[in-house]
Amino acid sequence: MTSTPELQQYYASWESRIGYRFLLGGTRHFGYYAKSSSRPWPVGSALVKMEGQLFEALQCPRGSRVLDAGCGVGHVAMYMAKRGQYKVDCIDVVPRHVDWAKKNVRDAKMEDVIRVEKGDYHRLEGYKDGSFDGIYTMETLVHSTDPTNALKGFYRILKPGGRIALHEYHFHSMNTAPTDVKESAEKIIRHAAMPALARFTMADVLRRHLQKVGFQDVCIRDISSHIMPMLRLFYYLARIPYLIFKRRGMEHHFINTFVAVKCWQGREFWSYVQVTGRKATESDFDQGRTSSALVMVTGRDKDSAEESKHRVVKRRR
Ligand SMILES: C[S@@+](CC[C@H](N)C(=O)[O-])C[C@H]1O[C@@H](n2cnc3c(N)ncnc32)[C@H](O)[C@@H]1O
């Protein structure tokens, strides 16, 4: 239930390495655009705006200690540390990303506020209970082999009242999707090492995972319409190479090219969501709101969805 060979292989491929470096400067997340925007430029400021969205969702006070789970090359952590004056612990499971993040942090002279280590977010035993004020993920939980276990770990190492913010993708129900979309989804899950996507088939699934683990005030916001200019850009860049690779039966060797084309064509069937919540506090216990939190403590597996306030903002196009 940790890093898999498929995951390492996916990030080791030349297609991944060159694509991310030249298109996004090593950052590995979508940009955020105004809903009315159709142009993807400038890409750099859209990436920063997405980091701003995650920062605002996290709502941690200045000076908080936060965990960046799946930090990539560390750009998100650097933004968070600067904007919130946070102390950031970064972990990533791919050694090349860890080295690159360390270098970026060193070059920015931010080693006193950002610590980068190789680590797997399924294996958080090294952190004491209640170590963090906040935890965030930027487009990484789709790679999880056991999302419930990862979220349990996050819950344990958060302080009471500590905040979580996740920017992730999920598929809508696959039952109603055309065969082509289902087959593409299966290829992406397999070749881009995204096993959790097979389970995140509804907006509700991530919310239920969080509630089961004990998070309170779970909120899901669909922000898919804000990533469309970048999704369209990737599609235009990838469509000719995709046709060539397809004709030669080599699609799965160029999985990012495949993803770019299929995710644009099948955009009605998946969403980009921002998920937030907080760890229960003493006062939640007093108000009897935390039987979901007790699941963690007692090990009972009881879903208490009705005890967490939630809101699903439907996707609007
Ligand atoms: C799409 S990239 C996002 C990177 C970074 N958050 C960003 O926004 O630029 C996903 C990252 O999660 C990392 N990752 C995947 N599974 C992980 C795990 N189990 N533990 C820690 N990091 C993981 C990958 O190595 C990769 O760097």
The ligand as an SDF file (V2000), in Angstrom:
LIG
                    3D

 27 29  0  0  0  0  0  0  0  0999 V2000
    0.5960   15.5170   -9.9690 C   0  0  0  0  0  0  0  0  0  0  0  0
    1.9670   15.5900   -8.9190 S   0  0  0  0  0  0  0  0  0  0  0  0
    1.6280   17.0690   -7.9440 C   0  0  0  0  0  0  0  0  0  0  0  0
    2.8610   17.6140   -7.3240 C   0  0  0  0  0  0  0  0  0  0  0  0
    2.6670   18.9280   -6.5400 C   0  0  0  0  0  0  0  0  0  0  0  0
    1.6710   18.7660   -5.5110 N   0  0  0  0  0  0  0  0  0  0  0  0
    2.2900   20.0390   -7.4820 C   0  0  0  0  0  0  0  0  0  0  0  0
    1.1410   20.4880   -7.4030 O   0  0  0  0  0  0  0  0  0  0  0  0
    3.1270   20.4810   -8.2750 O   0  0  0  0  0  0  0  0  0  0  0  0
    1.6670   14.3180   -7.7070 C   0  0  0  0  0  0  0  0  0  0  0  0
    2.8270   14.1540   -6.7750 C   0  0  0  0  0  0  0  0  0  0  0  0
    2.4510   13.2480   -5.7320 O   0  0  0  0  0  0  0  0  0  0  0  0
    3.5430   12.3970   -5.4730 C   0  0  0  0  0  0  0  0  0  0  0  0
    3.0300   11.1680   -4.8160 N   0  0  0  0  0  0  0  0  0  0  0  0
    2.2770   10.1910   -5.3740 C   0  0  0  0  0  0  0  0  0  0  0  0
    1.9790    9.2490   -4.4620 N   0  0  0  0  0  0  0  0  0  0  0  0
    2.5550    9.6340   -3.3050 C   0  0  0  0  0  0  0  0  0  0  0  0
    2.6080    9.0830   -1.9850 C   0  0  0  0  0  0  0  0  0  0  0  0
    2.0260    7.9040   -1.7080 N   0  0  0  0  0  0  0  0  0  0  0  0
    3.2560    9.7510   -1.0280 N   0  0  0  0  0  0  0  0  0  0  0  0
    3.8840   10.9410   -1.3080 C   0  0  0  0  0  0  0  0  0  0  0  0
    3.8710   11.5120   -2.5360 N   0  0  0  0  0  0  0  0  0  0  0  0
    3.2140   10.8710   -3.5190 C   0  0  0  0  0  0  0  0  0  0  0  0
    4.1740   12.1710   -6.8230 C   0  0  0  0  0  0  0  0  0  0  0  0
    5.5000   11.7270   -6.7420 O   0  0  0  0  0  0  0  0  0  0  0  0
    4.0610   13.5680   -7.4210 C   0  0  0  0  0  0  0  0  0  0  0  0
    5.1730   14.3610   -7.1110 O   0  0  0  0  0  0  0  0  0  0  0  0
  1  2  1  0
  2  3  1  0
  2 10  1  0
  3  4  1  0
  4  5  1  0
  5  6  1  0
  5  7  1  0
  7  8  2  0
  7  9  1  0
 10 11  1  0
 11 12  1  0
 11 26  1  0
 12 13  1  0
 13 14  1  0
 13 24  1  0
 14 15  1  0
 14 23  1  0
 15 16  2  0
 16 17  1  0
 17 18  1  0
 17 23  2  0
 18 19  1  0
 18 20  2  0
 20 21  1  0
 21 22  2  0
 22 23  1  0
 24 25  1  0
 24 26  1  0
 26 27  1  0
M  CHG  2   2   1   9  -1
M  END
$$$$
